[in-house]
Amino acid sequence: MANILIHFFAGSFGALVVFLFFTRLSGVAGFSAPFGAIFVGIACASIAHFLSPWATPVILIIYALVSANELHQERKARKAWESENAQR
């Protein structure tokens, strides 16, 4: 049981750190509570229990990569929008 709780809290805290890091980089001024961190924690706990304890770091790395890709796409879209509006 302790193993499940450790992976739940590690996954939730890790997802929260990743969320806050990429939110800070994107320049968002306000946001609602990141309930996705709870879902990532639940996924980490269940997959670590049934599959492997190495699932927690793998899930957090995948979450960080997806967040980095989303930030990259957002910056690219913002740059395209700014260049389009600068021409007008």
Rosetta constraint file for C-alpha pairs under 8 A:
AtomPair CA 1 CA 5 HARMONIC 6.54 0.50
AtomPair CA 2 CA 6 HARMONIC 6.09 0.50
AtomPair CA 3 CA 7 HARMONIC 6.28 0.50
AtomPair CA 3 CA 49 HARMONIC 7.50 0.50
AtomPair CA 4 CA 8 HARMONIC 6.06 0.50
AtomPair CA 4 CA 45 HARMONIC 5.03 0.50
AtomPair CA 4 CA 46 HARMONIC 7.21 0.50
AtomPair CA 4 CA 48 HARMONIC 7.37 0.50
AtomPair CA 4 CA 49 HARMONIC 6.28 0.50
AtomPair CA 5 CA 9 HARMONIC 6.10 0.50
AtomPair CA 5 CA 45 HARMONIC 6.95 0.50
AtomPair CA 6 CA 10 HARMONIC 5.95 0.50
AtomPair CA 6 CA 45 HARMONIC 7.76 0.50
AtomPair CA 7 CA 11 HARMONIC 5.76 0.50
AtomPair CA 7 CA 41 HARMONIC 7.06 0.50
AtomPair CA 7 CA 44 HARMONIC 5.91 0.50
AtomPair CA 7 CA 45 HARMONIC 4.82 0.50
AtomPair CA 7 CA 48 HARMONIC 6.94 0.50
AtomPair CA 7 CA 53 HARMONIC 7.85 0.50
AtomPair CA 7 CA 56 HARMONIC 6.57 0.50
AtomPair CA 8 CA 12 HARMONIC 6.00 0.50
AtomPair CA 8 CA 41 HARMONIC 4.41 0.50
AtomPair CA 8 CA 42 HARMONIC 5.76 0.50
AtomPair CA 8 CA 43 HARMONIC 7.86 0.50
AtomPair CA 8 CA 44 HARMONIC 5.98 0.50
AtomPair CA 8 CA 45 HARMONIC 4.67 0.50
AtomPair CA 9 CA 13 HARMONIC 5.85 0.50
AtomPair CA 9 CA 41 HARMONIC 6.35 0.50
AtomPair CA 10 CA 14 HARMONIC 5.81 0.50
AtomPair CA 10 CA 41 HARMONIC 7.14 0.50
AtomPair CA 10 CA 56 HARMONIC 7.67 0.50
AtomPair CA 11 CA 15 HARMONIC 5.94 0.50
AtomPair CA 11 CA 37 HARMONIC 7.53 0.50
AtomPair CA 11 CA 40 HARMONIC 6.05 0.50
AtomPair CA 11 CA 41 HARMONIC 4.26 0.50
AtomPair CA 11 CA 42 HARMONIC 7.72 0.50
AtomPair CA 11 CA 44 HARMONIC 5.64 0.50
AtomPair CA 11 CA 45 HARMONIC 7.50 0.50
AtomPair CA 11 CA 56 HARMONIC 6.16 0.50
AtomPair CA 11 CA 57 HARMONIC 7.97 0.50
AtomPair CA 11 CA 60 HARMONIC 6.92 0.50
AtomPair CA 12 CA 16 HARMONIC 6.10 0.50
AtomPair CA 12 CA 37 HARMONIC 4.89 0.50
AtomPair CA 12 CA 38 HARMONIC 5.48 0.50
AtomPair CA 12 CA 39 HARMONIC 7.73 0.50
AtomPair CA 12 CA 40 HARMONIC 6.06 0.50
AtomPair CA 12 CA 41 HARMONIC 4.20 0.50
AtomPair CA 12 CA 42 HARMONIC 7.84 0.50
AtomPair CA 13 CA 17 HARMONIC 6.18 0.50
AtomPair CA 13 CA 37 HARMONIC 7.30 0.50
AtomPair CA 13 CA 41 HARMONIC 7.85 0.50
AtomPair CA 14 CA 18 HARMONIC 6.22 0.50
AtomPair CA 14 CA 60 HARMONIC 6.61 0.50
AtomPair CA 15 CA 19 HARMONIC 5.98 0.50
AtomPair CA 15 CA 36 HARMONIC 7.87 0.50
AtomPair CA 15 CA 37 HARMONIC 5.06 0.50
AtomPair CA 15 CA 40 HARMONIC 6.62 0.50
AtomPair CA 15 CA 41 HARMONIC 7.59 0.50
AtomPair CA 15 CA 60 HARMONIC 6.43 0.50
AtomPair CA 15 CA 63 HARMONIC 7.34 0.50
AtomPair CA 16 CA 20 HARMONIC 6.06 0.50
AtomPair CA 16 CA 34 HARMONIC 7.33 0.50
AtomPair CA 16 CA 37 HARMONIC 5.51 0.50
AtomPair CA 17 CA 21 HARMONIC 6.00 0.50
AtomPair CA 18 CA 22 HARMONIC 6.24 0.50
AtomPair CA 18 CA 63 HARMONIC 7.72 0.50
AtomPair CA 18 CA 64 HARMONIC 6.06 0.50
AtomPair CA 18 CA 67 HARMONIC 7.84 0.50
AtomPair CA 19 CA 23 HARMONIC 5.94 0.50
AtomPair CA 19 CA 34 HARMONIC 7.66 0.50
AtomPair CA 19 CA 37 HARMONIC 7.99 0.50
AtomPair CA 19 CA 67 HARMONIC 7.66 0.50
AtomPair CA 20 CA 24 HARMONIC 5.98 0.50
AtomPair CA 21 CA 25 HARMONIC 6.32 0.50
AtomPair CA 22 CA 26 HARMONIC 6.09 0.50
AtomPair CA 22 CA 67 HARMONIC 6.70 0.50
AtomPair CA 22 CA 68 HARMONIC 7.16 0.50
AtomPair CA 22 CA 71 HARMONIC 7.14 0.50
AtomPair CA 23 CA 27 HARMONIC 6.43 0.50
AtomPair CA 23 CA 28 HARMONIC 5.90 0.50
AtomPair CA 24 CA 28 HARMONIC 6.42 0.50
AtomPair CA 26 CA 71 HARMONIC 6.50 0.50
AtomPair CA 26 CA 75 HARMONIC 7.96 0.50
AtomPair CA 34 CA 38 HARMONIC 7.99 0.50
AtomPair CA 35 CA 39 HARMONIC 6.88 0.50
AtomPair CA 36 CA 40 HARMONIC 6.18 0.50
AtomPair CA 37 CA 41 HARMONIC 6.12 0.50
AtomPair CA 38 CA 42 HARMONIC 6.22 0.50
AtomPair CA 39 CA 43 HARMONIC 6.13 0.50
AtomPair CA 40 CA 44 HARMONIC 6.04 0.50
AtomPair CA 40 CA 59 HARMONIC 7.86 0.50
AtomPair CA 41 CA 45 HARMONIC 6.12 0.50
AtomPair CA 42 CA 46 HARMONIC 6.14 0.50
AtomPair CA 43 CA 47 HARMONIC 5.91 0.50
AtomPair CA 44 CA 48 HARMONIC 5.75 0.50
AtomPair CA 44 CA 55 HARMONIC 6.51 0.50
AtomPair CA 44 CA 56 HARMONIC 4.94 0.50
AtomPair CA 44 CA 59 HARMONIC 6.89 0.50
AtomPair CA 45 CA 49 HARMONIC 6.05 0.50
AtomPair CA 45 CA 56 HARMONIC 7.54 0.50
AtomPair CA 46 CA 50 HARMONIC 6.14 0.50
AtomPair CA 47 CA 51 HARMONIC 5.31 0.50
AtomPair CA 47 CA 52 HARMONIC 6.70 0.50
AtomPair CA 47 CA 53 HARMONIC 7.75 0.50
AtomPair CA 47 CA 55 HARMONIC 6.34 0.50
AtomPair CA 47 CA 56 HARMONIC 7.78 0.50
AtomPair CA 48 CA 52 HARMONIC 4.68 0.50
AtomPair CA 48 CA 53 HARMONIC 4.32 0.50
AtomPair CA 48 CA 54 HARMONIC 6.81 0.50
AtomPair CA 48 CA 55 HARMONIC 5.45 0.50
AtomPair CA 48 CA 56 HARMONIC 6.41 0.50
AtomPair CA 49 CA 53 HARMONIC 6.86 0.50
AtomPair CA 51 CA 55 HARMONIC 7.43 0.50
AtomPair CA 54 CA 58 HARMONIC 6.54 0.50
AtomPair CA 55 CA 59 HARMONIC 5.93 0.50
AtomPair CA 56 CA 60 HARMONIC 6.26 0.50
AtomPair CA 57 CA 61 HARMONIC 6.07 0.50
AtomPair CA 58 CA 62 HARMONIC 6.17 0.50
AtomPair CA 59 CA 63 HARMONIC 6.11 0.50
AtomPair CA 60 CA 64 HARMONIC 6.11 0.50
AtomPair CA 61 CA 65 HARMONIC 6.15 0.50
AtomPair CA 62 CA 66 HARMONIC 6.14 0.50
AtomPair CA 63 CA 67 HARMONIC 6.13 0.50
AtomPair CA 64 CA 68 HARMONIC 6.07 0.50
AtomPair CA 65 CA 69 HARMONIC 6.16 0.50
AtomPair CA 66 CA 70 HARMONIC 6.17 0.50
AtomPair CA 67 CA 71 HARMONIC 6.18 0.50
AtomPair CA 68 CA 72 HARMONIC 6.17 0.50
AtomPair CA 69 CA 73 HARMONIC 6.20 0.50
AtomPair CA 70 CA 74 HARMONIC 6.10 0.50
AtomPair CA 71 CA 75 HARMONIC 6.16 0.50
AtomPair CA 72 CA 76 HARMONIC 6.16 0.50
AtomPair CA 73 CA 77 HARMONIC 6.10 0.50
AtomPair CA 74 CA 78 HARMONIC 6.06 0.50
AtomPair CA 75 CA 79 HARMONIC 6.08 0.50
AtomPair CA 76 CA 80 HARMONIC 6.24 0.50
AtomPair CA 77 CA 81 HARMONIC 6.09 0.50
AtomPair CA 78 CA 82 HARMONIC 6.09 0.50
AtomPair CA 79 CA 83 HARMONIC 6.15 0.50
AtomPair CA 80 CA 84 HARMONIC 6.10 0.50
AtomPair CA 81 CA 85 HARMONIC 6.19 0.50
AtomPair CA 82 CA 86 HARMONIC 6.00 0.50
AtomPair CA 83 CA 87 HARMONIC 6.45 0.50
AtomPair CA 84 CA 88 HARMONIC 7.02 0.50
